[in-house]
């Protein structure tokens, strides 16, 4: 699991560097939270966000999943790149929250400092879930322009 976390962290930080924002650091408690939620999603076969609360504080969350007829893994790099592709639809001049680009915004959110990663997959490798949790969270209304910048 540690290599999945490191790969996911590295991909986040490569993309964040393109936007001139500081790298993230892995957080043990966020890792535990993300892993627990990823396991819950796999067990219940459902896609939904957690309560996004840890120790009484709000956290951010991105979820990726793959369901296939053939065994096929989902990597942390693939998950992060999928979220990052939303950039093509992001309006960098608007303070309006856009759910179509919220995953991208969280990946590059300037104010976020810590990352937690969880991954779960079925025994037959046909279902995979990756959960990333972020602290402080992104996608805060009124702070989008100051925290989501164009790639440099």
Secondary structure, 3 states (H helix, E strand, C coil): CHHHHHHHHHHHHHHHHHCCCCCCEECHHHHHHHHHHHHHHHHHCCCCCCCCEECCEECEEEEEEEECCCCCCCCHHHHHHHHHHHHHHCCCCCCCCCHHHHHHHHHHCCCCCEEEEEEEECCCCCEEEEEEEEECCCCCCCCHHHHCCCCC
